[in-house]
């Protein structure tokens, strides 16, 4: 169906459905007027509200600095959860780019730039646990052992589906900020987090008595991507061009190590029992064969 055939009436207007961690578009695409297929001089992105936002914003500056053209990054002043940002990106009104861990649903609804901003570390998890429970996991040697414990996760996070697909029970929360308090109250047993975020959050939530669990790690193929509006392939091409230039000249690796190197060292993956999980949410287009794009843990 051509965009011009879509009448913006209540009956035929583009609809977003939110639920069970999915972002899905109806059959009628967004009207081009909502998201022009060009590269804006001012690239609007989500506000930096947490550590992962800061990492992705730094990568956005890196990509645009290496791209052809002059661009300014403008964060949206409103604080929103990740899926709300993707919703607004799909509407094409307030954001030009957002970032998120990929899933089939997100790639169907938006246009991904398929270069993992964290080289796949979003799929390498260590857990926050209450300090008194840190040794409860020492005897976990099989995935079946871990399945006796309840993980905590966001209800709309891509990793929630991964955990459940691998037989791991999950208790979900509505907001990222509520999950550490739920863990401290023992509403669930462990909170799997990307390596960098685990250490940052352990320090931030120390008053809740949370620490990094010392024995285990989870690993599944995953990618943290930039996403743009489906009609804005021009911006996607600029971002990919900039990231690939940064990979070629070594700037991407330098920034990656500055962002993640200290946390990789602290995590001590070689000393941990690593459980490898399947990720049914990845699409066949995920560039797993481009080995230079990924950091591979010592499995």
C-alpha positions in Angstrom: 0.0 0.0 0.0 1.3 3.5 -0.9 1.6 6.0 1.8 -0.7 8.3 -0.1 -3.4 5.7 0.1 -3.5 5.9 3.9 -6.3 8.2 5.0 -5.5 9.6 8.5 -9.0 8.8 9.8 -9.7 7.1 13.2 -10.6 4.0 11.3 -7.4 3.8 9.2 -4.9 5.8 11.3 -1.6 4.1 12.1 -2.0 2.3 15.5 0.6 1.3 18.0 0.0 -1.7 20.3 1.8 -2.1 23.5 1.8 -5.2 25.5 3.8 -8.3 26.5 7.0 -6.4 25.6 6.0 -5.8 22.0 5.9 -2.7 19.7 3.8 -3.5 16.6 2.6 -1.4 13.7 -0.6 -1.8 11.9 -0.5 -2.5 8.2 -0.8 1.1 7.1 2.7 2.8 7.3 3.2 6.3 8.8 2.6 9.2 6.5 5.9 10.7 5.1 4.8 14.1 6.4 5.3 12.8 10.0 8.9 11.8 9.4 10.6 13.3 6.3 13.1 11.0 4.6 16.1 13.3 5.1 18.8 13.8 7.6 18.0 16.8 9.9 20.8 19.1 10.9 19.6 18.8 14.5 19.2 15.1 15.4 16.7 14.7 18.3 17.3 11.9 20.7 16.0 10.8 24.1 17.1 12.6 27.2 20.0 11.0 29.2 18.3 9.6 32.3 20.5 6.6 33.1 23.9 5.1 32.5 23.0 3.3 29.3 21.5 6.5 27.8 24.8 8.2 28.4 26.7 5.4 26.7 24.4 5.5 23.7 24.5 9.3 23.4 28.3 9.2 23.4 28.0 6.6 20.5 25.6 8.9 18.7 28.1 11.8 18.9 30.8 9.4 17.6 28.7 8.3 14.7 27.7 11.8 13.6 31.2 13.2 14.1 32.4 10.5 11.7 29.6 11.0 9.1 29.7 13.3 6.2 27.9 16.6 7.2 27.5 18.8 10.2 25.0 17.7 12.9 23.9 18.8 16.3 22.4 16.4 18.9 19.4 17.7 20.8 18.0 15.6 23.6 14.2 15.6 24.1 13.5 17.4 27.5 10.8 15.0 28.6 11.8 11.9 30.7 10.3 8.7 29.2 10.7 5.0 29.6 12.4 3.1 26.7 9.3 1.9 25.0 7.6 5.3 25.2 10.7 6.7 23.4 10.2 4.1 20.7 6.5 4.9 20.5 7.3 8.6 20.0 10.0 7.7 17.4 7.4 5.7 15.4 5.1 8.6 15.5 7.8 10.7 14.0 7.1 14.0 15.9 9.6 14.5 18.7 12.5 12.1 18.1 14.7 11.3 15.1 16.7 8.5 16.7 16.4 6.3 19.8 18.3 3.3 21.2 17.1 0.0 22.5 18.0 -3.7 22.7 16.6 -5.2 19.5 13.8 -7.6 19.1 11.7 -8.9 16.2 8.9 -6.6 17.1 11.1 -3.5 17.3 12.7 -4.3 14.0 9.3 -4.8 12.4 8.1 -1.4 13.7 11.2 0.7 13.3 14.3 0.9 11.1 17.4 -0.5 13.0 21.0 0.5 12.3 22.5 -3.0 12.7 25.7 -2.2 14.4 25.6 -3.2 18.1 26.6 -0.1 20.1 27.9 -2.2 23.0 29.3 -5.0 20.8 26.6 -7.3 22.2 27.3 -6.8 25.9 23.6 -6.2 26.4 23.4 -10.0 26.2 26.1 -10.6 28.8 24.5 -10.4 32.3 25.5 -10.5 35.9 23.0 -10.1 38.6 22.2 -7.8 41.5 21.1 -9.6 44.6 20.5 -8.7 48.3 23.8 -8.8 50.1 22.6 -11.6 52.5 21.7 -13.8 49.5 25.0 -13.5 47.5 26.1 -17.0 48.4 22.8 -18.6 47.6 23.9 -19.0 44.0 27.3 -20.7 44.7 25.7 -24.2 44.3 24.0 -23.3 40.9 25.8 -25.5 38.3 23.0 -26.1 35.8 20.4 -24.0 34.2 17.8 -26.2 35.9 19.3 -25.1 39.2 18.9 -21.4 38.3 15.3 -22.1 37.3 14.5 -22.5 41.0 15.1 -18.8 41.4 13.0 -15.9 40.1 14.6 -13.2 38.0 13.4 -9.6 37.9 12.9 -7.7 34.7 10.8 -5.0 33.0 7.5 -6.2 31.6 8.3 -4.8 28.2 12.0 -5.5 28.0 13.4 -7.7 25.3 15.4 -9.8 27.8 12.2 -10.7 29.6 11.2 -12.9 26.6 14.7 -14.4 26.5 14.6 -15.4 30.1 11.2 -17.0 29.8 12.0 -18.7 26.5 14.9 -20.5 28.3 12.7 -21.7 31.2 13.7 -19.1 33.8 10.9 -17.7 35.9 10.5 -13.9 35.7 8.7 -11.3 37.9 8.2 -8.1 36.0 7.9 -4.5 37.1 6.5 -1.5 35.3 9.4 0.9 35.7 13.2 0.4 35.8 13.4 2.4 39.0 11.0 0.1 40.8 12.9 -3.1 40.3 15.8 -2.6 42.7 13.3 -1.9 45.5 11.3 -5.0 44.5 14.6 -7.0 44.7 15.4 -5.6 48.1 11.9 -6.6 49.3 12.6 -10.1 47.9 9.8 -10.0 45.4 12.2 -11.9 43.2 15.7 -13.4 43.8 18.1 -11.8 41.3 18.1 -8.9 38.8 20.2 -9.7 35.7 21.9 -6.6 34.4 24.4 -5.7 31.6 28.0 -5.7 33.1 28.5 -1.9 33.2 25.0 -1.2 34.6 25.4 -3.9 37.3 28.3 -2.1 38.9 26.9 1.4 38.5 23.6 0.3 40.0 25.2 -1.7 42.8 26.9 1.6 43.9 23.7 3.6 43.4 21.5 1.2 45.3 24.0 0.3 48.0 21.6 1.7 50.7 19.1 -1.0 49.7 21.8 -3.6 50.5 22.2 -4.8 46.9 25.5 -6.2 45.6 26.8 -7.9 42.5 26.4 -11.7 42.7 29.9 -13.2 42.4 29.5 -16.6 40.9 27.3 -16.6 37.7 26.8 -14.9 34.4 24.2 -15.3 31.6 25.1 -14.9 27.9 22.7 -14.7 24.9 23.2 -13.0 21.5 21.8 -9.5 21.7 22.3 -6.1 20.2 21.8 -2.6 21.4 21.0 -0.6 18.2 20.1 2.9 17.1 16.5 2.9 15.7 15.0 5.5 13.4 11.6 6.1 11.8 10.9 3.5 9.1 10.7 6.3 6.5 14.0 7.8 7.4 16.5 5.5 5.7 18.7 8.6 5.0 19.4 9.1 8.7 20.0 5.3 9.2 22.5 5.4 6.4 24.3 8.4 7.9 24.5 6.7 11.3 25.8 3.4 9.8 28.3 5.2 7.7 29.6 7.1 10.8 29.8 4.0 13.0 31.6 2.0 10.3 34.2 4.8 9.8 34.7 4.9 13.6 35.2 1.1 13.6 37.7 1.4 10.7 39.8 4.2 12.3 39.7 2.6 15.8 37.7 5.3 17.5 34.7 3.0 18.1 37.0 0.5 19.9 38.6 3.2 22.0 35.3 4.5 23.1 33.9 1.0 23.8 36.9 0.2 26.0 36.6 3.5 27.8 33.0 2.8 28.5 33.1 -0.9 29.3 36.7 -2.0 29.9 36.8 -1.3 33.6 33.5 -3.1 34.1 34.6 -6.1 32.1 37.7 -6.4 34.3 35.6 -6.1 37.5 33.1 -8.7 36.3 35.8 -11.4 35.9 33.8 -13.5 33.4 36.6 -16.1 33.2 36.0 -16.9 36.9 32.2 -17.2 36.5 29.9 -20.0 35.5 28.4 -18.8 32.3 25.0 -20.1 31.2 24.4 -19.6 27.4 20.8 -18.9 26.5 18.9 -18.8 23.2 17.4 -15.6 22.0 14.4 -16.2 19.8 13.9 -12.5 19.5 16.8 -12.0 17.1 16.1 -11.6 13.4 18.0 -13.4 10.6 19.4 -10.0 9.6 21.4 -9.7 12.8 25.1 -9.5 11.6 26.4 -12.2 13.8 28.9 -13.2 11.1 30.7 -9.9 11.3 32.9 -10.9 14.2 34.5 -7.5 14.5 31.2 -6.1 15.7 31.0 -8.3 18.7 32.7 -8.8 22.1 32.8 -12.6 22.8 33.0 -13.6 26.5 35.2 -16.5 27.6 32.6 -19.2 27.3 
